Amino acid sequence: MKTRRRGPAAPGLAFLVLLALLAGCQPTGPVAFQGYIEGEFVYVAGKIGGRLDALPVARGDRVAAGQLLYVLEHAYEAQGVALAEAELRQAEDTLRDRQKGLRPEEIAQIEADLRRAEAERALSRLEYDRRTKLYGQSVIAQEELDTSRTSHDRSQQQVRELEAKLATGKLPSRVDQVLAAQAAVEAARAALDQARWNLGQMSQPAGVAGLVYDVLHYPGEWVAAGSPVVTLLPPANVKVRFFVPEAVAAGLALGQEIRVAADGGEPAVARVAYIAPTVEYTPPVIYSQGFREKLVIMVEGRFTPEVAARLHPGQPVDVSLEAAPAATPGGGGA
């Protein structure tokens, strides 16, 4: 019996079929990189501790910039403001008193004393002139004339003293006293500003608009100085973070549009905002069927506020580097 030998065509044909099957299994669409949504949180805290008295917001609320978030007990700080205001009023009164001299009533009293002294001086002058004539006629002794002259001199000195006192009373205090009073007013104002700042620390408004992502204390609890009470997540602080191979990162540019797709949602538009300057090993939390490179570069993208409001930190997403269609910016995330 003659045996037929199998030629080399059969193994070659099987190899070609295998290549065709493998080629059919390769993805035909754009490459998607796995990533996740990241949030940069704002922790609202004050520099002074106290008991939490009021918490008008709750987790999940949307707040506007300037909206009140919480209030701590502040009776002590309010009393401090009242005391500082009283001390400022006292310092200002002292300064005004130094600047305008004596009161009108005191000036009037000095003027009355001056008029009386002038009348006494005129009378003593007449008495002295009479005594001088009598002494010239040898009617009185030298001793009596000396007594009259001394009385007249004393009345003149009293008039000059009251005139100087009146002029001084109409002037403000000395320059150094006025400057000291002005410094006291400035110190009182600074103390009042400090007291008001302390009172302001007991109630904290939202510095930015955003989502109340978490509440860390509740009414009745003691809040230590610097301890956050409310965690905010502004829409501008929501971003996507993903990792790409070095070769892919070389083709990226800041501001480039990318598409971000979450489960159950239409692709959303983001723009590349950060490309890490260094490489790193593939993070263990990133799993991909077609992504086996060990060294990758981290990339971050930012959304418009409307899109960011629909996304959630920690949410897994797929990122495509293809340019988004024109209608995509209106699309949502999760």
FENWO-V462531 format. One record per pair of residues at least 24 apart in sequence whose ideal C-beta (glycine too) atoms are under 7 Angstrom apart, sorted by the first residue. I is the first residue (numbers start at 1). J is the second residue. If there is no record, write none. Layout:
i=I j=J
i=I j=J
This chain:
i=27 j=290
i=30 j=320
i=30 j=322
i=32 j=318
i=32 j=319
i=32 j=320
i=33 j=242
i=33 j=243
i=33 j=244
i=33 j=291
i=33 j=319
i=34 j=242
i=34 j=286
i=34 j=287
i=34 j=288
i=34 j=316
i=34 j=318
i=35 j=240
i=35 j=241
i=35 j=242
i=35 j=317
i=35 j=319
i=36 j=241
i=36 j=314
i=36 j=315
i=36 j=316
i=36 j=317
i=37 j=238
i=37 j=240
i=37 j=311
i=37 j=312
i=37 j=313
i=37 j=314
i=37 j=315
i=37 j=317
i=38 j=239
i=38 j=241
i=38 j=313
i=39 j=233
i=39 j=237
i=39 j=238
i=39 j=313
i=40 j=237
i=41 j=213
i=41 j=231
i=41 j=232
i=41 j=233
i=42 j=207
i=42 j=208
i=42 j=210
i=42 j=232
i=42 j=234
i=43 j=228
i=43 j=231
i=44 j=69
i=44 j=204
i=44 j=228
i=44 j=229
i=44 j=230
i=44 j=232
i=45 j=226
i=45 j=227
i=45 j=228
i=45 j=229
i=46 j=72
i=46 j=201
i=46 j=202
i=46 j=204
i=47 j=201
i=47 j=225
i=47 j=226
i=48 j=198
i=48 j=201
i=48 j=202
i=48 j=225
i=49 j=222
i=49 j=223
i=49 j=224
i=49 j=225
i=50 j=202
i=50 j=223
i=51 j=220
i=51 j=222
i=52 j=217
i=52 j=218
i=52 j=219
i=52 j=220
i=52 j=221
i=52 j=223
i=52 j=229
i=53 j=219
i=54 j=219
i=55 j=215
i=55 j=218
i=55 j=219
i=57 j=212
i=57 j=230
i=58 j=212
i=58 j=215
i=59 j=212
i=59 j=214
i=59 j=215
i=60 j=212
i=61 j=212
i=62 j=211
i=63 j=206
i=63 j=209
i=63 j=210
i=63 j=212
i=64 j=206
i=64 j=209
i=65 j=206
i=65 j=207
i=65 j=208
i=65 j=209
i=66 j=205
i=66 j=206
i=67 j=205
i=67 j=206
i=68 j=203
i=68 j=205
i=69 j=204
i=69 j=205
i=69 j=206
i=69 j=230
i=70 j=204
i=70 j=229
i=70 j=230
i=71 j=202
i=71 j=203
i=72 j=202
i=72 j=223
i=74 j=199
i=74 j=202
i=77 j=198
i=77 j=199
i=77 j=202
i=78 j=199
i=80 j=195
i=80 j=198
i=81 j=195
i=81 j=196
i=81 j=199
i=84 j=191
i=84 j=192
i=84 j=195
i=85 j=192
i=87 j=188
i=87 j=191
i=88 j=188
i=88 j=189
i=88 j=192
i=91 j=184
i=91 j=185
i=91 j=188
i=92 j=185
i=94 j=181
i=94 j=184
i=95 j=181
i=95 j=182
i=95 j=185
i=98 j=172
i=98 j=173
i=98 j=177
i=98 j=178
i=98 j=181
i=99 j=172
i=99 j=178
i=100 j=172
i=101 j=169
i=101 j=170
i=101 j=171
i=101 j=172
i=102 j=169
i=106 j=169
i=107 j=169
i=107 j=170
i=110 j=162
i=110 j=165
i=110 j=166
i=110 j=169
i=111 j=166
i=113 j=162
i=114 j=159
i=114 j=162
i=114 j=163
i=114 j=166
i=117 j=155
i=117 j=158
i=117 j=159
i=117 j=162
i=118 j=159
i=120 j=155
i=121 j=155
i=121 j=156
i=121 j=159
i=124 j=151
i=124 j=152
i=124 j=155
i=125 j=152
i=128 j=152
i=206 j=232
i=208 j=232
i=208 j=234
i=209 j=234
i=210 j=234
i=210 j=235
i=235 j=305
i=235 j=308
i=235 j=309
i=236 j=305
i=238 j=303
i=238 j=308
i=238 j=311
i=239 j=273
i=239 j=300
i=239 j=301
i=239 j=302
i=240 j=270
i=240 j=300
i=240 j=301
i=240 j=317
i=240 j=319
i=241 j=298
i=241 j=300
i=242 j=299
i=242 j=319
i=243 j=282
i=243 j=283
i=243 j=286
i=243 j=296
i=243 j=297
i=243 j=298
i=244 j=296
i=244 j=297
i=244 j=299
i=245 j=293
i=245 j=296
i=246 j=279
i=246 j=295
i=246 j=297
i=249 j=275
i=249 j=297
i=249 j=299
i=252 j=299
i=257 j=323
i=257 j=324
i=258 j=301
i=258 j=319
i=258 j=320
i=258 j=321
i=259 j=320
i=259 j=322
i=259 j=324
i=259 j=328
i=260 j=301
i=260 j=317
i=260 j=319
i=260 j=333
i=261 j=317
i=261 j=318
i=262 j=315
i=262 j=317
i=262 j=333
i=262 j=334
i=264 j=334
i=265 j=332
i=265 j=333
i=265 j=334
i=266 j=331
i=266 j=332
i=267 j=324
i=267 j=328
i=267 j=331
i=268 j=303
i=268 j=307
i=268 j=331
i=268 j=332
i=268 j=333
i=269 j=307
i=269 j=324
i=269 j=328
i=269 j=329
i=270 j=301
i=270 j=302
i=270 j=303
i=271 j=301
i=271 j=302
i=272 j=299
i=272 j=301
i=273 j=300
i=273 j=301
i=273 j=302
i=274 j=299
i=274 j=300
i=275 j=299
i=304 j=329
i=307 j=332
i=307 j=333
i=310 j=334
